């Protein structure tokens, strides 16, 4: 299911860049809709889809490599404004008759850019000298006919070029990264001034478009949604309820592995505030029985995942007239499936184990959105802050933050300790600079002294990381007095805990979670 866009899209043509998704997100931050397409897209397909502009991404290959990715040169003749970035600039130069000489001199990291053509549309009004981020070895030596060089650095003589008549622009540096402070302004100038695209991609418009699309697809049928309390499923539920009201039923399978008061909060928000038809299945005892004696984290995941669908479909088959199953597939899930494979998505999103004789059509109202956009939509719909900005939380919940076997007592212990960690760091981290923080209960005990008595209790490990996207992460440098406060509270308030440790491992070599 895709959104109904009045705005023509901007396509990010992907040449294998690590920043392709970032470019698409930056375009959307300019209130312009964007999608990522493969570099082998045919000119006929582009004509059919009628983009407002193209942005050629960077890429890890050399333009001289035997298997270097390319693009059909006919695309330059479509009359569509094009912005080439890094590899995209080099490819544009080669395709249109310029030269990219081989060189052994690369340029990586920060560079000082001097703008030679301050009247250029993308540099208009920006500083003549500014910082940019470079990551290249090859570079353009001669611009194609009709182009002019518009900027340089101490290493790269042609750091930007343009042919305003054909609306073709290119930069050797990366305007999409934060290390290029004026990069977003350059993208905005290209999109709004060169391509003449109005900034109409807003959260209000997204909500209206999804509402219209859902109503058109669903008609008078009923929809069932698996509600976990996470950001994605919560926004899906709120969006669908806005679109179809009582035609939606949400099934909240409470496996008993959620954080302190989380299940009650989810039920309250959707049943009492949004008045959603909510089936709250309290299945903690059922899950604890299945998990008794299980210590392997992958086995925990398998058991919890399979049981979720078993419980979910038990409830689903009790309902009449349900035709659609809603799920929170996001745009990155679609992208990761690869060109032409969007129907596969990720296995955990789309390979739903329908029982024999049971099937629902899928409806995916968020599949055009990035995670940050989903949060904005949630806020616009009136979801509370504690749901909209909920931290990443594994599907099996606390089961993978308890090392070893799971018992009701261990769950209660970890819930209390985790609540203290989240409360104290959340109070200190008002600007949400820490990506994720939580408590872990390991399967060990140690000797301690409390009062005049010897204790033999469990430790709690605090994990807090800074990250941009969870692909890599560094341990958060929390103040010592904050660590001390959490330690004191956990030992004093959580029975059975006599020691607190702080994990100072980055990812890699470690992972964010402890499973």
Secondary structure, 3 states (H helix, E strand, C coil): CCCCCCCCCEEEEECCCCCHHHHHHHHHHCCCCEEEEECCCCHHHHHHHCCCEEEECCCCCCCCCCCCCCCCHHHHHHCCEEEEECHHHHHHHHHCCCECCCCCCCEEEEEEEEECCCCCCCCCCCCCEEEEEEEECCCCCECCCCCEEEEECCCCCCCEEEECCCCEEEECCCCCCCCCCCHHHHHHHHHHHHCCCCCCCCHHHHHHHHHHHHHHHHCCCEEEEECCCCHHHHHHHHHHHHHHHHHEEEEEEECCCCCCCHHHHHHHHHHHHCCCEEEEEECHHHHHHHHCCCCCHHHHHHHHHHHHHHHHHHHHCCCCCEEEEECCCCHHHHHHCCCCCCCCCCHHHHCCCCCCCCCCEEECCCCCCCHHHHHHHHHHHCCCHHHHCCCCCCCCHHHHCECCCCCHHHHHHHHHHHHHHHHHHHHHCCCCCCCEEEEEECCCEEEEEECCEEEEEEEEEEEEEECCCCCCEEECCCCHHHHHHHHHHHHHHCCCEEEEEECCCCECCCCCCCC
